[in-house]
Amino acid sequence: MKPAMPVEHPFAPFVRILGKGKQGARDLTREEAREAMHLLLSGQALDSQLGAFLMLLRHKEESPAELAGFTEAVRASLNVPDLQVDIDWPSYAGKKRHLPWYLLAAKALAAGGVRLFMHGGGMHTAGRLYSEQLLELLEIPLCHDWQAVAQALDNRQPAFMPLGDWCAPLQQMIDLRNILGLRSPIHSLARLINPLGARCGLQSIFHPGYQESHREASRLLGDCALVIKGEGGEIEVNPDSPCQLFGTTDGLAWDEQWPAMASQRHVKPAHLEVSQLVSFWRGEQHNDYGEQAVLGSMALALRGLGMQREEALQRAAELWQQRPR
């Protein structure tokens, strides 16, 4: 009696495609990426396969087609309500050089009637200040279900929902960061998902070159998206530097460069005092860098909704003045 041949695991081909050496390895097709992510999300891959797959992707650098395929698989797995949302605002990087002024930008936009959904993936890197840590201080609702999200949106507040509450498998992959020693492509993927199908998805990608890949993935998906190199990796315009916008609308890619808002560079604060965010919101304390970062970030979101730069900056200033202090 001949011994039975071992049966190959169904996820093994996807690891092989990425890891078959310099001559044999290649990118996944969009369809292969979709199937691979489906297997991961449904728990059909082994932990060892997941680790190998993520690190091979990280080493190779994910392609736009792969990102699009992964996103399609995630969207197909979600059970989300039909909510009207204007802006999808992912927050996964955390800040370490400057305060998270983008939270005040989101708060002012929402108060002005922009329906804004935020999501993040937890505090995965030491020494950074994450959105989740400041929600209570800034009176931004932390939502753990879609009903709470709908209520926050209707109350003209940004609705923040942790990734683990709407796609637990992706959060578990992100949590491998301190086990594998490197950030995985899941950190990038989460920025693309736009789970509620907002009119425009904002994305901040810090490392040069990745912005165009994300824009192309969004274009392949038929999304309206706006990608920048935000300060610290968050969706926040750095007023000290020009801001390159990588946009896609109606299947067409477009580029735009905004000049620096500040006439000279600001001095980086020696340490971050989160209480400054509250006093600045209330108008009790002025911060030149913070004001420009807030207004620039608000204008960025409004640009994603179709306004041109000057109109967006003017409207941002109006909404900031009208904020409920």
N, C-alpha and C positions, 0 to 999 in steps of 0.2 A: 504493500500500500504506500503510495507516494505521499510525502508530507504536503499539507495544503500550503499554497503560496499565500503569504500575507497580503491582505487587501490594503491598498493605499487609502489613507484618510482623505476625505473629500476636500479638505482645506490645503492639503500638501501641494497641489499644483500651483497655488497662488504664491506660496513661499518660494517654490522652485523658480517661478518666472522672475522674481526679483533677485534671487541669490545664486543664479547659475553661472557666476564668474563674469569676468570682464567681457568675454566674447559672447556668452550665451544669455546673459541677463538683459531684460528689456522692461519698458514701462508696461503696466497693465492697460488693456483697452478699457474704454468706458464701461462696456458690458461686464468685463472681468472684475473691474473695481466694484461695480454694483453688486455682483454676486458675492465677492469676497466680504464686503461689508455686511451683506445680509446674513452670511454665515456667522460673522462675529457678533452681530446684534442678537441673533437668535441662540447664542451660546453653543454653536456647533463646532467651534474651534477650541483646541486645547490651549492652556495657558502658555505652554512653551511655543506653540505656533503663533499666538498673539504677540508675544515678546519679539520673536524673530521677525515677524511681519512688520511690526511698527519700526523696529530699528533698521531694517533693510530699506524701508521707505524713507526714513530720516536720512540715511546715508546717501541714498540715490537722489533725494529731493522729489517730492510728488509733482506730477504733471497736471496741467489743467483738466485733461480728460479723466484722470484718476480722481481728482477732487470732485468733478461733476458727478461721476459714477457713485462715489461714496455718499455725496449729498442726496442723490436720488434714492439710495437705499435707506438712508436715515429718514427722509421725509415720508417714504412709503411705510415705515414702521410706526410713525407717530399717530396718536389718536388725539387730535386737537380740535377745538371748536371753531366755528366760523366767526371770528372777531375782526372788526375793522381796525387795522393798525396802519399808521402812516410810516413810522420809522422802526426798523429793527436795529437795536444797539447792543452788540455783544461786548462784554467786558471781561477779559480773561487774563490780562497781562499783570495788572497791579502797577503801582507807581513807587518810585524810590527817590527820584531827583526833585520832583515838584509835587505839590498837593494835587489830588484828583479834582481839578476844576471842572472837568467834564460832567461831573455829577450835578453841579449847579446849572450847567448849560441844559442838561436833560430836564431838570426840574423846572426851569423857566420856560422851556419850549412846551412842556406838558401843561403848565399853568396857562399858556397862551392858546391851548386848543390842539396842539399836535399830539396825536395818540401814539405813544412811544413805549415800546416793549424792550426791556433790558434783560440780559441773561449772562451768567458767569459760571465759572467752573471751580470755584473754591480757592483756598489759599495754599497754593502748591509750592511756592518758593519763599524761603525765609528772607526777611529784610525788605519786603514789599508791603505796600498798603493797598488793600483790595476793596472793591466796592462794597462787598458784603459787610465789611467792618464798619461802614459809615452810614448805612441805610437808616438805622434808628435815629442817629444823631441828626440827620438831614430830613427826617420825616418822609422818607421814600418807602412805600410799602414793599415788604418782603413777602412775596406771594408763593404759596406752596401748592396751589391748584388753580385751574383755569377760571373758576368762579371769582377768586380773589383778583386775578389779573383783569377780568372784565370790570369789576367794581372799581379798581384803581384807575383804569382808563376812563371810565365814565365820570370819575371824580376829578378829572384833569390832573392826574398824578402819573409819574413814570411808574410802570409796573415791572418790578425786578423779580425774576423767577430763576432759582438755581437750576443749572443743567441737570443735576441729579433728580429733580422733581419731574422733568419732562422727557429725559432720555438717560436713565440710570446706567445703561451699558457704556455710553460715551464717558460719563463721569468716572466710571471705574477704570477706563483706559487712561484718562488724564491722571488719575491717582497713582498710576504706575511710574510717574515721573521720578520719584525719589527711590524707586526700586531699580529702574533701568539706568538712572543717572543722567538722562537726557529728556528734554521735552520731545513729545512725539508729534506726528502730523495731526493728531486729533485736536491739538490746540488751534491749529489753523482751520481744520474742518469745521469746528464749532462756530466759527465766525461766518461761514457761508450758509448755514442751514436756513436761517430766516423761517422758523417753524410756523409762524402765523401768516406767512405770505404778505408781509408789510409792503407798502407801495415802494419803499426804497430800503435796501439793506446797507448800512454803513459798516465798513471794515477797516481796522487798523492793523497793518502788518509792518513790523519794525525793520526787519532785515531787507536790505535793498535787493531788488530783483523779484521778490515774491509778490510784490504788489500787482505786477502785470499778470502773473500766473493766476492770482485770485480774480482779477478782473476778467480774464479769459474764461475761467471756470464759470463765473456768474453769467457771462455772455452765452456760453454753451447751454446753460440752464434756462435762458430766456428771462433772467431776472433784471430788475433795475438795481444797480449797485454803485457804490462810490467807495473807492479804496484809497487810503492815504498811509503815509508813514507817520502815525500819531506819536505824540510825546510819550516815551516810555512804553510804547506798544498799545496804549489806549486811544480811543477815538477822541483826541484832543489836539487842536491846532496849537503848535508851538509858535507863539508870536515873534520869537527871535529868529526864525528861519523861514525861508520860502516854503510853501506847501504845494506839493505836486498832487493833483487830483487825477486818479485813474477811474473813469466812469464808463458805464455801459447802460444804454437805454434802447429799448425796442430792437435788441439784437445788434446794435452798433456800438463800437468802442470809441471813446473820446478822451482827450487829455486836456488838462488846464493847469496852469501854474499861477498860484496866488503869491504875491510878494509878501515879505516879512511885514508884520504889523507894527513892530517896534523899530524906532530909529536907531537904537543901540541895544546891545544885548543886556539882559538883566543879570544880576548876580544871583547865583543859585543859593537858596536858603541853606543855612547851616544845619537845620533840623526842621522837620515837618510838624507844625502845630495845627492839628485838625480843627481846633476851636476857631481858627481864623476863617474857616469856611462858613460857619454860622454867622459870625459877626459881619463878614463881607456880604452875605446874603441879606442880612437885615439893614445894611447900609451904615453900620456903626464903625466900619473900618475900611479904608481904601487899600487896594493892592493893584498896582499898575499891571503887573504881569498877569495876575488872576483875571482882571477885567478883560484884557485883550484875549486871553485864552478862552474865557467863557464866550465872549462875543464871536470870536473866530469859529469856535466849535458849533455854536448855534447857527451861524451863517452856513457852515458846511452842511448841516442837516437840511436847512432850507434850500440850499443848492441842489441837494439830492432830490428834493420834492419839486424841482423845476424852476426855481428862481435863479436869475443871474446874480453874479457876485455882489454888485453894488446894491441891488434891491434886497438881497439876502442880508447884507450887513446892516442896512437901514432897518429892516424888519426885526432883526435880532436886537438892535438897540432899543426899538420900541417895546418889544416883549420883555426885555430886561428891566426897563423902567416901570413897566406895568406889573411886575412880579408881586405876589402877595407876601410882603415882608414880615 
